[in-house]
C-alpha cells in the first residue's frame, strides 16, 4: 500500500553581489529557498496553495561586530524588522506541536542556537535553522520544532505596513474550518522583506 505524504517542491537561488535581484549587495551571498507545500492528507493541514514557504539561509551575519554583545545584536535585529514594516518581534522558539496561523504571515529570524523545524505537517520537510536564517511562513503552513540546541532563539514578527497590515496571528492546531480556510486564502502577502525592506515579490515569484 502506498503511503500518502505531503509533497514539497523546492527551488534555490544564490543571491550574490552581481545578481542581487533587488536585495542589497551588502547582504550577499546567501540562499533563498522557496518551497511549495501540498496539503498533508493525514493531518488535514491544507498548507497554502497560493504562496510558497521562503527560507533565507545565512542572510544576516550575526557576528559582524565582535564588540557587540548578544543583547545588543538582538536589539539591532528587532529594530531592523520594525523599521522594515513588521511588528515588534517576540523572542522565543517554535511550539513543539504542529500549528499554523490563518490570519497572518510569520517571519522567524534565528538569532541564537539552532533547531530542526518541520514545515507542512507530519509528512513535511525539516529545515536546520541556524543564526542568520529567516523563515517566511505563509498562512496555513503548519510548523513544529523537533529539537533545539545552544539556547535556540527566534525573533517572530508579522506584517504591519501599507498594503499588508495583519499584526495579529491566531494559532490553529487542527485541520482548518471553512472559516479558517477562507481566512488563509484571503490573507494578503507581505510587500516588504523583514530583513532588507525590499520588494518581497522578488522572492515570492521564484
Buried (B, 14 or more C-beta within 10 A) or exposed (E): EEEEBBBBEEEEBEBEEEEBBEBBEEBBBBBBBBBBBBBBEEBEBBBBEEBBBBBBBBBBEBEEEEEBEEEEBBEBBBEBBBEBBBBEBEBEBBEEEBBBBBBBBBBBBBBBBBBBBBBBBBBBBBBEBBBBBBBBBBBBBBBBBEEBEEEBBBBBBBBBBEEBBBBEBEEBEEBBEEEBBEBBBEBEBBBBBBBBBBBBEBBBEB
